[in-house]
Every structure is written in C-alpha cells, then in structure tokens.
Amino acid sequence: MSELIDQSELQSRAARLVEAAKKAGADACDAVAVTGVSLSVEVREGKVEETERAEGDDVTLRVFVGKRTAAVSANQLDDPSTLAERAVAMARVAPEDPFAGLADPDRLVKEFPKLELLDPTEMTADNLAERALEAEAAGLAVEGVSKSGGAGASWRLGGVVLATSHGFQGSYVSSRFGMSMTAVAGEGTGMERDYDFDSRTFFEDLEAPAEIGRRAGERAVRRLHPQKLSTRTANVIYESRAARSILGHLSGAINGASVARKTSFLKDRMGERIFAPGIQVVDDPFKRRGAATRPFDGEGTKAEVLNMIDDGVLRHWFLDGASARELGLTPNGRAHRSGSGTSPGATNITLMPGEKSLEELMAEAGSGLLVTDLIGHGVNGITGDYSRGAAGFWFENGAIVEPVSEITIAGNLNDMFRRLVPGSDLDNRYSAAVPSILIEGMALAGS
C-alpha cells in the first residue's frame, strides 16, 4: 500500500510549495497535494467489456497578497519557485475579496483523530471482473430479465496532504470499493430497466455481488407494464434511494455560501422550526467508515458533530472560513477543497430514522405513490419550489397495486419539510443517509 500512496512525498511537495510562495512574496498561502489510483472493470453478457486503471498526481497552491488571492495547479512539481511566482503575480492583479484568508490559527486541528479510512485490501482486474460477472449472472437469473445492462466493480485509493504557511500540515489516505449491476426486463417498446449498487470504505462491508445482481433484476421486472396516473393530490412515499435527493435539497439550502449570496429559501429561518417536532438531521465528519469521513476539513480546521436540525429546528449552516466571515459567524469545519479554494458543504449527513417501517408507512398513508426513481432537477433553490419527474408504484390499502410512470410531483420544500415523516429503514451506506420518507398531500401531474 505504501508503494501506491507515498505520504512522505506528498508532504514534501506541499511543504516545498508553501516555502516557495513565502519567498515569492505571498502574505499567506496553502498547498494541497493529491494522489490516487483507481481500477474499474465493466462486463456485459458474460464478457469483460472494459478495464480501466488510472493514476494521478496533482498539486494546488493558493496564495494571498493582502485580500487578493489566486490559485495555480500542476501535475508535476519540477520547479516550485516558478509555480509560486506565477501564483503571486496572478494574485497581485486579482480583485480584492474582503472575506479571503486562511483559517484562524486557533481553529486548526492540533491532534488528529484515529479514523477508519483505509482498507489495505488491494484489488486486481481479475478480482473485480469475477465479482462483476457474478453480479451480472445473478441479475440474468431472475425470471423476467431479458438482458443485462452491464455490471461493474471498482476500487479506489486516494491520498491528500494539506500544508499552510501558518504551520498546519495534515494528511490521510482513504479507500473505496464499489459494485453495480443494471438489468433489463421485457422486450421491445415494453422494456424496463433498473439497477442496484453498493459502495463502501472497507471491502468486508460490501454487499455480495449475487445479492446486488438479484435485486437489480427484481427491481427491473417489477417495473414492467407501468400505468399512467391522472392528475391528483396524493400521499407520496420516497423509498430511501430516492429520498436522498430530499436531504440533498436541504443540504444545499443550509449551505453558508448560498445563505451569504441570499440564494437559499431558508436564508432567514435560522432558529425556526422547519420540520415537525422530533426530526433530527445530524452531520458527522467522524462517522465510522463513512463515505465522507475525514480528520480535518479543506482548511485544516477542526470540526465536531452538528445537529443541523434539532427537534425540527434549524440550528446551523455549513460554514467554511469565507462564508463564516461574510455572515459574521464562526466556521464549523465544513470546508471542501476545490482547485481554486474552498466551499462549504456537508460531510456524513443523516436524517435520523423514525419508528415505522416502509410497509407501516404505506399502511398509515393508505393509498399513494411509492417513488423509486426521480428524473430531472426541477428545484428552485431561492423559492423552494419543487417539481420532479418520477416513477414507482401506486399502492392502495397499504399494498402495491401496479407500477406507474410519467408522473410529475410538485410542491414547495418548505411545506414538504414540515410534513415529512421518516421511516425506520435507514440506508446508512452513503454520505447522505436517509430512511424512506412519507410526505402527505403532494400534487401529482399525470395523464
């Protein structure tokens, strides 16, 4: 593993860039060195269709000259001085940004937490091909499946180093394993497709390929012969896969950058109840084996677990240094690094589960739409207006009656949040973790 990710070399690159920038006249600076290796295999109809291996190295230097800033990136670091001089020259002619700057020194991480980020298991193309073929075979074995849309398996390893001119240096290495399968059911114009997938930090947590393939096949078959609904008002249940999008809309609305730009429909709602009493949304950067777990954020600052929504009340924004300064608040360790700087965002965000299973939510709702697939991105972040294409199943008396498609769901996120009822079936695998959710009284546009 050390042969693939050399942390000492990454640390040396970042440190050399910082020193070169200081000599070139930067008032402050930080440098990020990133390296990674990934391997993926795609199969179709029992044969390997594509094998792809990628390796990459990248360094980015961000410099500050007064309140002016600039960033430059390179794939190689043969001459740190030239790169630093170019960055400083760019910064001197850049417009001033009153909120630019490094993190406050007293907010930097001093002791790094021990986190489960790295599984040393190294995969080969043969390993991945075998797993992908097993998933595909299991999907094709489901009665009603007519063909494979392909199956894939992947492995990724990445290393990150951050160094700053005010003394911070931190690094970590993380791993990720993935599996997916797409199945096609039916023939001709009546074909339907669906998929299943899994992604984990540790290989041992990854679901069995046969299980992923079987579920993909079953999901495709049950979508056959969908009907159209007439326009109506109905109860809507989002299964956990589709419900992640609702949590994503919340994350965008409580992003400090959106609030500062006044492009969030929640910008004036801090301290108000926006969900029903009892609803909790937690953001945890230290979640065990979480997809977005990390020892420090993109500015090297410390973070803590935050109850973003506590008993239905909005308690926090996601803040990096710049958004916090603009809003007159304290950063909370939610900076995400990009090539040119940082932006705030969630880490491992979870809508905490309720007490009722999906089946119990359907029984409580009586009749309505169970959403399994969403189409399009019709959400207005400024007003909260919501309009998404959807497919899924109509249910009556708590039981599924028939598959349905070509539906548009419309509403406003303010109202949807207030009526949201979480189920108990929390899908905890991804950086956005949600159970199924029930929202009563949604507008459905159909035939």
C-alpha positions in Angstrom: 0.0 0.0 0.0 2.8 2.4 0.8 4.2 1.8 -2.7 0.9 3.2 -4.2 0.5 6.2 -1.9 3.7 7.8 -0.6 2.5 10.2 2.1 6.0 11.5 2.8 6.5 12.5 -0.8 3.1 14.3 -0.8 4.0 16.1 2.4 7.3 17.2 0.8 5.6 18.6 -2.3 3.2 20.6 -0.3 5.8 21.9 2.1 8.1 23.0 -0.8 5.3 24.9 -2.4 4.5 26.8 0.8 8.1 27.8 1.3 8.5 28.9 -2.4 5.3 31.0 -2.1 6.6 32.8 1.0 9.8 33.6 -0.7 7.9 34.8 -3.8 6.1 37.4 -1.6 2.9 35.8 -0.6 1.5 37.1 2.7 -0.1 33.7 3.3 -0.6 30.5 1.4 -1.7 26.9 1.5 -0.9 23.9 -0.7 -2.8 20.7 -1.4 -1.1 17.6 -2.8 -3.5 14.9 -4.0 -2.6 11.5 -5.5 -4.7 8.5 -6.3 -5.1 5.2 -8.1 -8.3 3.6 -9.3 -9.2 0.4 -11.1 -12.6 -0.5 -12.6 -14.0 -3.3 -14.7 -17.2 -3.3 -16.7 -18.7 -6.5 -18.0 -21.7 -7.2 -20.3 -23.2 -10.5 -21.5 -20.6 -12.6 -19.7 -17.6 -10.9 -21.1 -15.3 -8.1 -19.9 -16.1 -5.0 -21.9 -13.7 -2.5 -20.4 -10.9 -2.4 -17.8 -9.6 1.0 -16.8 -6.8 1.9 -14.5 -6.0 5.5 -13.6 -3.3 7.1 -11.6 -3.0 10.8 -10.9 -1.0 13.4 -9.0 -1.9 17.0 -8.6 -0.7 19.9 -6.5 -2.5 23.2 -6.0 -1.0 26.3 -4.5 -3.3 29.1 -3.2 -1.7 32.4 -2.3 -2.9 35.6 -0.6 -1.5 39.0 -1.2 -3.4 41.3 1.1 -7.1 40.5 0.3 -6.3 39.3 -3.2 -6.0 35.7 -3.9 -5.1 33.3 -6.8 -4.5 29.6 -7.2 -2.4 27.5 -9.6 -2.3 23.8 -10.2 0.2 21.4 -11.7 0.6 17.7 -12.3 4.4 17.8 -11.7 6.5 19.8 -9.3 9.8 20.2 -11.0 10.1 23.9 -10.2 8.2 25.1 -7.1 9.6 28.6 -7.4 8.2 29.2 -10.9 4.8 28.0 -9.9 4.8 30.1 -6.7 6.0 33.2 -8.6 3.2 32.8 -11.2 0.6 32.4 -8.4 1.8 35.6 -6.6 1.8 37.6 -9.8 -1.8 36.5 -10.5 -2.9 37.4 -7.0 -1.4 40.9 -7.3 -3.7 41.7 -10.2 -6.8 39.9 -8.9 -9.8 41.8 -7.5 -9.9 42.1 -3.7 -12.0 39.7 -1.7 -12.8 41.0 1.8 -13.6 37.6 3.1 -10.5 35.8 1.7 -7.9 34.3 4.0 -6.6 31.2 5.8 -8.3 29.7 8.7 -7.7 31.3 12.1 -4.7 29.5 13.8 -6.7 28.7 16.9 -9.2 26.7 14.9 -6.6 24.4 13.3 -6.5 20.7 14.1 -3.8 20.0 16.7 -4.4 16.3 17.4 -5.7 14.1 14.5 -8.5 11.7 15.4 -8.0 8.0 14.6 -10.5 7.1 11.9 -11.3 4.0 9.9 -10.5 5.5 6.4 -8.2 2.9 4.8 -8.7 -0.8 4.0 -5.4 -2.2 2.8 -7.1 -4.8 0.6 -5.7 -4.3 -2.9 -7.9 -5.4 -5.8 -6.8 -6.7 -9.2 -8.6 -6.6 -12.5 -9.3 -10.3 -12.3 -10.8 -9.9 -8.8 -13.1 -7.1 -10.0 -14.1 -9.0 -13.2 -15.0 -12.0 -11.2 -17.3 -10.0 -8.9 -18.9 -8.1 -11.8 -19.6 -11.3 -13.7 -21.1 -12.9 -10.6 -23.4 -9.9 -10.1 -24.5 -10.0 -13.8 -25.2 -13.7 -13.7 -27.4 -13.3 -10.6 -29.4 -10.5 -12.3 -29.9 -12.5 -15.5 -31.1 -15.5 -13.5 -34.1 -13.5 -12.2 -37.2 -14.7 -14.1 -38.4 -11.9 -16.5 -35.0 -10.4 -17.0 -34.3 -10.3 -20.8 -30.8 -8.9 -20.9 -28.0 -7.2 -19.0 -27.4 -3.5 -19.0 -23.9 -4.3 -17.7 -22.2 -4.8 -14.3 -19.2 -3.1 -12.8 -16.8 -3.4 -9.9 -14.3 -0.7 -8.8 -11.6 0.0 -6.3 -10.0 3.4 -5.5 -7.3 4.6 -3.2 -6.5 8.3 -2.6 -4.1 10.4 -0.5 -4.4 14.0 0.5 -1.9 16.4 2.1 -2.7 20.0 3.2 0.0 22.4 4.3 -0.3 26.1 5.2 2.0 29.0 5.8 0.8 29.3 9.4 2.1 25.9 10.4 -0.6 23.3 9.7 0.3 20.0 8.0 -2.1 17.1 7.8 -2.6 14.1 5.6 -4.8 11.0 5.2 -5.3 8.1 2.9 -8.7 6.6 2.1 -10.1 3.6 0.2 -13.4 2.9 -1.6 -14.9 -0.2 -3.1 -17.9 -0.3 -5.4 -20.3 -2.7 -7.2 -23.2 -2.2 -9.5 -25.5 -4.1 -11.9 -28.1 -2.9 -14.4 -30.9 -5.3 -15.5 -33.3 -5.0 -18.4 -36.7 -6.8 -18.3 -39.3 -7.2 -21.1 -39.0 -6.9 -24.9 -39.2 -4.2 -27.5 -41.0 -1.0 -26.5 -42.1 -2.6 -23.3 -38.6 -2.9 -21.9 -37.8 -1.5 -18.4 -34.5 -1.3 -16.7 -33.3 -0.8 -13.1 -30.2 -1.2 -11.1 -28.6 -1.8 -7.7 -25.3 -0.8 -6.3 -23.2 -0.6 -3.2 -20.1 1.5 -2.2 -18.1 1.1 0.9 -14.8 2.2 2.6 -14.0 -1.4 3.6 -14.2 -4.3 1.3 -15.6 -6.6 4.0 -18.7 -4.3 4.3 -19.5 -4.5 0.6 -22.7 -6.5 -0.2 -22.3 -9.8 -2.1 -22.3 -9.5 -5.9 -25.0 -12.0 -6.2 -27.3 -10.0 -3.9 -26.7 -6.8 -5.8 -27.4 -8.6 -9.1 -30.5 -10.3 -7.8 -32.0 -7.0 -6.5 -31.3 -5.2 -9.8 -33.1 -8.0 -11.7 -36.1 -8.0 -9.3 -36.3 -4.2 -9.5 -36.4 -4.2 -13.3 -39.0 -6.9 -13.5 -41.4 -5.3 -11.1 -41.4 -2.1 -13.3 -42.9 -3.9 -16.3 -46.1 -2.6 -17.8 -46.3 0.7 -16.0 -49.6 2.6 -16.0 -50.2 6.4 -16.1 -51.9 8.2 -13.3 -54.5 11.0 -13.7 -53.6 14.4 -12.1 -54.5 14.4 -8.4 -53.3 15.1 -4.9 -51.9 12.1 -3.1 -49.6 10.9 -0.4 -46.1 10.3 -1.6 -43.5 7.9 -0.1 -39.9 8.2 -1.3 -38.0 4.9 -0.8 -34.6 5.6 0.8 -32.7 5.6 -2.5 -35.0 8.4 -3.9 -35.2 10.1 -0.5 -31.5 11.0 -0.6 -32.4 13.8 -3.0 -34.7 15.4 -0.4 -31.8 15.5 2.0 -29.6 16.9 -0.8 -32.0 19.8 -1.2 -31.8 20.6 2.5 -28.0 20.5 2.4 -28.0 23.0 -0.4 -30.4 25.3 1.4 -28.3 25.4 4.6 -25.0 25.9 2.8 -23.4 29.0 4.1 -22.3 30.2 0.7 -25.9 30.0 -0.6 -27.1 31.9 2.6 -24.5 34.6 2.1 -25.5 35.0 -1.6 -29.2 35.1 -0.5 -30.0 32.3 -2.9 -31.4 29.9 -0.3 -35.1 29.8 0.6 -34.1 29.1 4.2 -31.8 32.1 4.5 -34.0 33.8 7.1 -35.1 30.7 9.0 -32.2 30.1 11.5 -33.6 29.1 14.9 -37.1 28.4 13.4 -38.9 25.1 13.3 -38.8 23.9 9.6 -39.6 20.2 10.3 -42.0 18.5 12.6 -41.1 18.2 16.2 -38.7 15.2 16.8 -37.0 15.4 13.4 -33.2 15.2 13.7 -30.6 15.8 10.9 -27.0 15.1 12.0 -23.8 15.9 10.2 -20.9 13.7 11.4 -17.4 14.1 9.9 -16.1 11.2 12.1 -18.7 8.6 11.2 -17.2 5.1 11.4 -16.2 4.0 7.9 -18.3 6.9 6.5 -18.1 7.9 2.8 -17.2 11.5 3.8 -15.3 10.8 7.0 -12.1 12.9 7.3 -9.7 14.1 10.1 -9.7 17.7 9.0 -11.5 19.9 6.5 -10.3 21.7 3.4 -8.8 24.5 5.5 -7.2 22.2 8.2 -9.8 23.2 10.8 -11.4 21.1 13.5 -14.9 20.1 13.3 -17.5 18.4 15.6 -20.7 16.5 15.1 -23.5 19.0 14.5 -27.2 18.6 14.9 -28.2 20.7 11.8 -31.9 20.1 12.6 -32.6 19.5 16.2 -36.2 18.6 17.2 -37.3 20.1 13.9 -35.5 23.4 14.4 -32.7 24.7 12.1 -29.6 25.2 14.2 -26.5 25.5 11.9 -25.3 26.5 8.5 -22.5 24.6 6.8 -19.6 27.1 7.0 -16.1 27.4 5.7 -13.9 30.4 6.6 -15.0 32.7 3.8 -18.8 32.1 4.3 -18.4 32.4 8.0 -16.7 35.8 7.7 -19.3 37.1 5.3 -22.1 36.0 7.7 -20.3 37.2 10.8 -20.2 33.7 12.2 -17.7 31.1 13.4 -16.5 28.4 10.9 -17.6 24.9 11.8 -15.1 22.8 9.9 -17.2 22.1 6.8 -14.8 23.5 4.1 -14.5 21.3 1.0 -11.4 21.8 -1.1 -11.5 22.5 -4.8 -8.8 23.6 -7.3 -9.2 27.3 -6.7 -10.2 27.3 -3.0 -12.8 26.1 -0.6 -16.6 25.9 -0.4 -18.8 24.8 2.5 -20.8 21.6 2.5 -22.0 18.6 4.4 -19.8 15.6 5.4 -21.8 12.5 6.5 -25.3 13.9 6.8 -28.1 11.7 8.2 -31.8 12.1 8.5 -32.4 10.1 11.7 -34.9 7.3 11.3 -38.4 7.1 12.7 -40.2 4.2 14.2 -42.3 2.8 11.3 -41.1 0.5 8.5 -41.8 1.2 4.9 -44.7 -1.2 5.0 -46.1 0.6 8.0 -45.7 4.0 6.3 -47.7 2.6 3.4 -50.4 1.3 5.7 -50.6 4.6 7.5 -50.9 6.5 4.2 -53.5 4.1 2.9 -53.1 5.0 -0.7 -50.5 6.9 -2.7 -47.3 6.9 -4.7 -44.2 5.0 -3.8 -41.4 6.8 -5.6 -38.4 4.6 -6.7 -37.0 6.8 -9.4 -36.7 10.5 -9.9 -36.0 12.4 -13.2 -34.7 15.9 -13.8 -33.6 18.7 -11.4 -36.6 20.9 -11.1 -35.9 22.6 -7.8 -35.7 26.4 -7.3 -33.2 27.0 -4.5 -34.4 30.6 -4.0 -38.1 29.9 -3.6 -38.1 26.2 -2.6 -40.5 25.3 -5.5 -40.2 21.6 -6.3 -41.1 19.8 -9.5 -39.6 16.4 -10.4 -40.4 13.6 -12.8 -41.0 10.3 -11.1 -41.7 6.6 -11.5 -42.6 4.0 -9.0 -45.7 2.2 -7.7 -49.3 3.1 -6.8 -50.4 1.5 -3.6 -53.9 1.0 -2.1 -54.8 -0.1 1.4 -51.1 -0.2 2.2 -50.3 -2.7 -0.6 -48.7 -2.2 -4.0 -51.2 -2.3 -6.9 -49.3 -1.5 -10.0 -46.1 0.1 -11.4 -46.6 3.7 -12.7 -44.5 6.2 -14.6 -44.5 9.5 -16.4 -45.6 11.4 -13.3 -44.6 14.9 -12.1 -44.5 15.6 -8.4 -44.9 19.2 -7.5 -44.8 21.2 -4.2 -42.7 23.5 -2.2 -39.8 22.3 0.0 -41.0 24.5 2.9 -44.3 22.6 3.0 -42.6 19.2 2.3 -40.2 19.6 5.1 -43.0 20.4 7.6 -45.0 17.3 6.6 -42.0 14.9 6.3 -42.3 11.6 8.3 -39.2 9.4 8.3 -39.4 5.6 8.3 -37.2 3.2 10.2 -35.3 1.7 7.2 -32.2 3.9 7.3 -29.8 3.3 4.5 -26.5 4.2 6.2 -24.0 3.4 3.5 -23.5 6.8 1.8 -22.5 10.3 2.7 -26.2 11.2 2.6 -28.0 8.6 4.8 -31.8 8.6 4.9 -34.7 6.2 5.5 -37.8 6.1 3.4 -40.0 9.2 4.0 -43.7 9.9 3.8 -45.0 13.3 2.7 -48.8 13.7 2.6 -50.8 15.7 0.2 -48.4 16.2 -2.8 -49.6 17.4 -6.2 -49.2 14.8 -8.9 -49.5 15.7 -12.6 -50.2 12.7 -14.9 -52.2 12.0 -18.0 
